[in-house]
Amino acid sequence: MPNGIVTAPEKLFEEIAKKLDIPAKLYDEAEQNYNDLAKYLESTLQLPIDVYVQGSFMLGTVIRPYRKQQDKDYDVDLVCEFHSLSKEECTPKQIKHLLGNALQKEPYNRILDEEGKRCWTLNYPAKQGELVGFHIDCLPCVPVLPNFSTKIALTNKDKETGDYNWAYSDPRAFKKWFDERQKVAFMQLRDVQKRYIFENSQSRVYNSIEEIPDRCVKTPLQKAIQILKRHRDVYFSSKHNEDCKPISMIITVLSAHLYKQELTTYEALKTIVKGMARYAQLFEKYNERQSDLITFDGETWEILSPVVDENYAETWHENNHGKARAFFEWVNQLEKDLLLPIETGELKNYKFLVENSLRSDISSSFFDSLKLNSNGNRVITAPTPTINATNPINKPWLE
């Protein structure tokens, strides 16, 4: 927060986000793994191939997965784009097994999992002395319109019939869109965060501030999404209905739309959660089930991708709208666990509530230092900085 003034809620949620973020050492290890894989594939296949991350590693929102009430290995989503090939000259099955056959050779055959719906998964075990490893999901694909678009055609295998077909995505366009949604806050925070990293980093040594990559800068939007995903994982794991939990893209897209360039994680989280809660109320108002982000026509739900023709809520209507109900119930619990105690001053068991809902330990001394009282008072009272920014007229993510 500017001028060194930090509110107690902000200090708390900054600490939570720091604990949830992937350690620099593990990030570097994952990066080295997929760079080595890229070199191996190009050498083995003798084809030009573009290998790059997508999903949370690309967006800076990665957290350690939590399933079946325990922490799991990190998931890395990797795009393997054969940019010299096209879907007009290859079938989806050929593209899928072009990558799969290469991975079935030494040294990757030892860590290769069974074929997935869209990906081949490599399971990297934890190194000696470490407690966590990686799952790298390798997505084979080809460009749709080379030199004109970043859209990709990926392979999709039907679980029941075993047939292969094309599906479409555009991770790079999504990254541009996401960056645009947080651009104003990023520009405000970049120099301050880079200087802090340069002066305090112990895990990485940089020769200058200019050497620090932009991905090291974390905006309140990114941190809020990490907290939301962690709360979701713990909540649905505890309720033993993980099949109903909202996918990360739903959380990411809704959060990015609702974010209003707040400069603190707490204020960003509050804006996003309250925005989601307003949509949750639509479920009970049968004549008002239409909105700009979540739509319902009486039968099916829609939460659309901002860059491709994809509906992230296409299965919400199944089982009597089971996933829709689960989403809105989670949003309600999210607000109760993380925001209402601060707003109402009901803070007696707040430390337990935060730790239990996020499965993240917070030291008693740190929590006591926040000096949260029954009025939700802050360490130092200060106005919360926000930036008024309208949505950009141009859409560079679609260029």
C-alpha positions in Angstrom: 0.0 0.0 0.0 1.4 3.5 -0.8 3.3 5.6 1.7 3.9 2.6 4.0 0.4 2.7 5.5 -0.9 -0.8 5.8 -4.3 -1.8 7.2 -4.8 -4.8 9.4 -7.0 -6.7 6.9 -4.6 -6.0 4.1 -1.6 -7.2 6.2 -3.5 -10.4 7.0 -4.5 -11.2 3.4 -1.0 -10.3 2.1 0.4 -12.9 4.5 -2.2 -15.4 3.3 -1.4 -14.8 -0.3 2.3 -15.1 0.4 1.8 -18.5 2.0 -0.3 -19.7 -0.9 2.0 -18.6 -3.7 4.5 -21.1 -5.2 8.0 -20.7 -3.7 10.5 -19.2 -6.1 12.7 -22.4 -6.0 9.8 -24.6 -7.1 8.7 -22.2 -9.8 12.3 -22.2 -11.2 12.3 -26.0 -11.0 9.1 -26.3 -12.9 10.3 -23.8 -15.5 13.5 -25.8 -16.0 11.5 -29.0 -16.4 9.3 -27.7 -19.2 12.2 -25.9 -20.9 14.1 -29.3 -21.0 11.0 -31.0 -22.3 10.7 -28.4 -25.1 14.3 -29.1 -26.2 13.8 -32.8 -26.1 10.6 -32.7 -28.2 12.1 -30.5 -30.9 15.2 -32.7 -31.1 13.2 -36.0 -31.1 10.5 -35.0 -33.5 12.6 -32.9 -35.8 9.6 -30.5 -36.0 9.4 -26.9 -35.0 7.3 -26.9 -31.8 6.3 -24.0 -29.6 6.1 -25.0 -25.9 4.7 -22.5 -23.4 2.7 -22.5 -20.2 -1.0 -21.7 -19.9 -3.4 -21.4 -17.1 -2.4 -20.4 -13.6 1.4 -20.5 -14.3 0.9 -18.1 -17.2 -1.5 -15.8 -15.3 0.5 -15.8 -12.0 -2.4 -17.3 -10.0 -0.9 -20.7 -9.2 -1.5 -22.4 -5.9 -0.8 -25.8 -4.5 -3.9 -28.0 -5.2 -5.9 -29.3 -2.2 -7.9 -32.4 -2.8 -9.4 -35.2 -0.6 -8.4 -33.0 2.4 -4.7 -32.9 1.7 -2.2 -30.9 -0.3 -1.2 -32.3 -3.6 1.6 -31.8 -6.2 1.6 -28.7 -8.3 -0.2 -28.8 -11.6 1.5 -27.1 -14.6 -0.5 -26.7 -17.9 1.8 -26.8 -20.9 0.9 -26.1 -24.5 2.8 -28.0 -27.2 2.0 -26.3 -30.5 3.1 -27.9 -33.7 3.1 -24.6 -35.7 4.3 -26.2 -38.9 1.3 -28.5 -39.0 -2.4 -27.7 -39.5 -5.8 -29.4 -38.8 -6.4 -29.6 -42.5 -3.5 -32.0 -43.0 -3.7 -33.9 -39.7 -6.4 -35.6 -37.7 -6.7 -34.8 -34.0 -5.7 -38.4 -33.2 -2.5 -38.1 -35.2 -1.6 -34.9 -33.4 -2.4 -36.4 -30.0 -0.2 -39.5 -30.6 2.6 -37.5 -32.3 3.3 -36.1 -28.9 2.4 -39.2 -27.0 4.8 -41.4 -29.0 7.6 -39.0 -28.3 6.9 -39.0 -24.6 6.8 -42.9 -24.5 10.6 -42.9 -25.0 13.4 -42.5 -22.5 13.6 -40.6 -20.2 10.0 -39.5 -20.1 8.3 -42.9 -20.4 9.2 -43.5 -16.7 7.0 -40.6 -15.6 4.3 -40.7 -18.3 0.7 -41.3 -17.1 -2.1 -42.8 -19.2 -3.6 -40.8 -22.0 -6.0 -38.2 -20.8 -8.9 -36.5 -22.6 -6.9 -33.7 -24.0 -3.4 -34.0 -22.5 -0.5 -36.3 -21.8 0.6 -36.0 -18.1 4.1 -36.2 -16.8 4.4 -36.9 -13.1 7.6 -35.4 -11.6 8.2 -36.8 -8.1 9.4 -34.6 -5.3 13.2 -34.3 -5.3 15.2 -35.6 -2.3 14.6 -33.4 0.7 11.5 -31.8 -0.8 7.8 -32.6 0.0 6.1 -31.6 -3.3 6.4 -32.5 -6.9 4.7 -31.6 -10.2 2.2 -32.9 -12.7 2.8 -31.4 -16.1 -0.1 -31.6 -18.5 1.1 -31.5 -22.1 -1.5 -30.3 -24.5 -0.8 -31.2 -28.2 -2.3 -28.7 -30.6 -1.9 -26.9 -34.0 -2.5 -23.3 -34.9 -5.9 -22.4 -36.5 -4.7 -19.4 -38.6 -0.9 -19.2 -38.5 0.5 -15.6 -38.6 -3.0 -14.2 -38.2 -4.2 -15.5 -34.8 -3.0 -17.2 -31.6 -6.0 -19.4 -31.5 -5.2 -23.1 -31.3 -7.0 -26.4 -32.3 -6.5 -29.0 -29.6 -7.4 -32.7 -29.5 -10.4 -33.9 -27.5 -10.9 -37.6 -26.9 -14.5 -38.8 -26.1 -14.4 -41.0 -22.9 -17.2 -43.2 -24.0 -16.6 -43.7 -27.7 -12.8 -43.2 -27.9 -13.3 -40.9 -30.9 -11.1 -37.8 -31.4 -12.3 -34.4 -32.4 -11.1 -30.8 -32.5 -11.7 -28.3 -29.7 -10.5 -24.7 -29.6 -8.7 -22.4 -27.2 -6.5 -19.3 -27.1 -4.3 -19.1 -24.0 -2.2 -16.2 -25.3 -5.3 -14.1 -26.1 -6.7 -14.8 -22.7 -3.4 -13.7 -21.1 -3.6 -10.4 -23.0 -7.2 -9.9 -21.9 -6.3 -10.8 -18.3 -3.4 -8.4 -18.2 -5.6 -5.6 -19.6 -8.0 -6.2 -16.8 -5.3 -5.4 -14.2 -3.1 -3.1 -16.3 -3.8 0.1 -14.3 -3.0 -1.5 -10.9 0.0 -3.3 -12.4 1.5 0.0 -13.6 0.9 1.6 -10.2 2.6 -1.3 -8.3 5.3 -2.5 -10.6 8.2 -0.2 -9.6 7.6 -0.5 -5.9 7.4 -4.3 -5.9 10.4 -4.7 -8.1 12.5 -2.4 -5.9 11.3 -4.5 -2.8 12.3 -7.7 -4.6 15.7 -6.3 -5.6 16.4 -5.2 -2.0 15.0 -8.2 -0.1 15.0 -11.3 -2.3 16.9 -14.2 -0.8 15.8 -17.0 -3.2 16.9 -15.2 -6.3 19.7 -12.7 -6.9 19.3 -9.9 -9.5 22.0 -7.6 -10.7 19.6 -4.7 -11.3 15.9 -3.8 -10.9 15.5 -3.9 -14.7 16.5 -7.5 -14.6 13.5 -8.5 -12.6 10.8 -10.0 -14.9 7.3 -8.6 -14.9 5.9 -11.9 -13.8 7.4 -11.3 -10.4 5.0 -8.4 -9.8 1.8 -9.6 -8.2 -1.4 -7.6 -8.4 -4.2 -7.7 -5.9 -6.3 -9.4 -8.6 -3.8 -12.3 -8.8 -3.6 -12.6 -5.1 -7.4 -12.5 -4.6 -7.8 -15.3 -7.2 -5.2 -17.4 -5.3 -7.2 -17.0 -2.1 -10.5 -17.7 -3.8 -9.1 -20.9 -5.4 -7.7 -22.1 -2.1 -11.0 -21.5 -0.2 -12.8 -23.3 -3.0 -10.5 -26.4 -2.8 -10.8 -26.6 1.0 -14.6 -26.0 1.0 -15.5 -28.7 -1.5 -13.0 -31.1 -0.2 -14.5 -30.8 3.3 -18.0 -31.3 1.9 -16.9 -34.3 -0.1 -18.4 -33.0 -3.3 -15.3 -32.1 -5.3 -17.0 -33.0 -8.5 -19.2 -30.0 -8.1 -16.5 -27.4 -7.4 -16.3 -24.5 -9.9 -13.4 -24.8 -12.3 -10.6 -22.3 -11.9 -11.5 -20.5 -15.2 -14.9 -19.6 -13.8 -13.2 -18.0 -10.7 -10.6 -16.3 -12.9 -13.0 -14.9 -15.5 -15.5 -13.6 -13.0 -12.8 -12.1 -10.7 -11.1 -10.3 -13.6 -14.5 -8.9 -14.8 -15.4 -7.7 -11.2 -12.0 -6.3 -10.3 -12.0 -2.5 -10.2 -8.2 -1.8 -10.0 -8.1 -1.9 -6.2 -4.5 -1.5 -5.0 -4.8 -3.9 -2.0 -5.6 -7.6 -1.9 -8.3 -7.2 0.8 -10.2 -4.5 -1.1 -9.9 -6.5 -4.3 -11.2 -9.6 -2.5 -14.0 -7.7 -1.0 -15.1 -6.3 -4.4 -15.0 -9.6 -6.1 -16.7 -11.7 -3.4 -19.5 -9.2 -3.0 -19.9 -9.0 -6.8 -20.2 -12.8 -6.9 -22.6 -12.7 -4.0 -24.9 -10.4 -6.0 -25.0 -13.0 -8.8 -25.7 -15.7 -6.2 -29.0 -13.9 -5.4 -30.1 -14.4 -9.0 -30.6 -18.1 -8.4 -33.6 -17.4 -6.1 -35.2 -14.8 -8.3 -36.6 -16.7 -11.2 -37.6 -13.6 -13.2 -34.1 -12.0 -12.9 -31.8 -14.7 -13.9 -30.0 -12.8 -16.6 -26.9 -10.7 -16.1 -23.9 -9.6 -18.0 -21.6 -12.3 -16.6 -23.8 -15.2 -15.6 -26.9 -15.9 -17.7 -29.7 -18.5 -17.2 -32.5 -19.0 -19.7 -34.6 -21.3 -17.5 -32.7 -24.4 -18.6 -29.0 -23.8 -19.2 -26.3 -21.5 -17.7 -23.7 -19.4 -19.4 -20.4 -18.0 -18.3 -18.6 -17.2 -21.5 -14.9 -17.0 -22.3 -13.8 -13.4 -23.3 -11.7 -14.7 -26.2 -13.2 -17.8 -27.7 -16.6 -19.4 -28.2 -16.6 -21.4 -24.9 -19.1 -21.7 -22.1 -17.5 -22.5 -18.8 -20.8 -23.3 -17.2 -22.1 -25.7 -19.8 -22.7 -28.5 -17.3 -24.3 -26.4 -14.5 -27.8 -27.5 -15.5 -27.1 -31.2 -14.9 -28.4 -33.0 -11.8 -31.0 -30.3 -11.1 -28.5 -27.5 -11.5 -26.2 -29.1 -9.0 -23.0 -27.2 -9.9 -24.9 -23.9 -10.0 -26.3 -24.5 -6.5 -22.9 -25.6 -5.3 -21.2 -22.4 -6.7 -23.6 -20.0 -5.0 -23.5 -21.9 -1.7 -19.7 -21.6 -1.8 -19.8 -17.9 -2.5 -22.2 -17.5 0.5 -19.8 -19.4 2.7 -16.8 -17.5 1.3 -18.3 -14.2 2.4 -19.1 -15.6 5.9 -15.6 -17.0 6.4 -13.4 -14.2 5.2 -15.3 -10.9 5.1 -18.3 -10.7 7.4 -16.3 -11.1 10.6 -14.2 -8.1 9.8 -17.2 -6.0 8.7 -19.3 -6.9 11.7 -16.6 -7.0 14.3 -17.3 -10.7 15.2 -13.6 -11.5 15.5 -13.4 -13.8 18.5 -12.7 -16.9 16.5 -11.5 -15.3 13.3 -8.0 -16.8 13.4 -9.5 -20.3 13.6 -12.0 -19.4 10.9 -9.3 -18.2 8.5 -7.0 -21.2 9.2 -9.8 -23.7 9.0 -11.3 -22.4 5.7 -7.9 -22.0 4.0 -5.9 -24.7 5.8 -3.2 -22.1 6.1 -1.4 -21.7 9.4 -1.0 -18.1 10.8 1.2 -17.6 13.8 -0.5 -16.3 16.9 2.1 -13.6 17.3 1.5 -12.3 13.7 -2.3 -12.4 14.2 -2.1 -10.6 17.5 0.1 -7.9 15.9 -2.8 -7.0 13.6 -4.7 -5.6 16.6 -8.0 -6.3 15.0 -10.7 -5.3 17.5 -14.5 -5.6 17.7 -14.8 -2.6 15.4 -12.5 -4.1 12.8 -10.1 -1.2 13.4 -6.9 -1.1 11.4 -3.3 -0.8 12.4 -3.2 2.7 10.9 -6.4 4.3 9.7 -6.0 5.4 6.1 -8.2 5.8 3.0 -8.2 2.8 0.7 -6.6 3.8 -2.7 -8.6 3.0 -5.8 -8.3 4.0 -9.4 -11.2 4.9 -11.6 -10.6 3.1 -14.8 -13.1 2.4 -17.5 -12.9 -0.8 -19.7 -10.6 -0.3 -22.6 -12.4 0.4 -25.9 -9.9 -1.5 -27.9 -9.5 -5.3 -27.4 -5.8 -6.1 -28.0 -6.4 -9.7 -26.8 -8.4 -10.3 -30.0 -5.9 -8.9 -32.4 
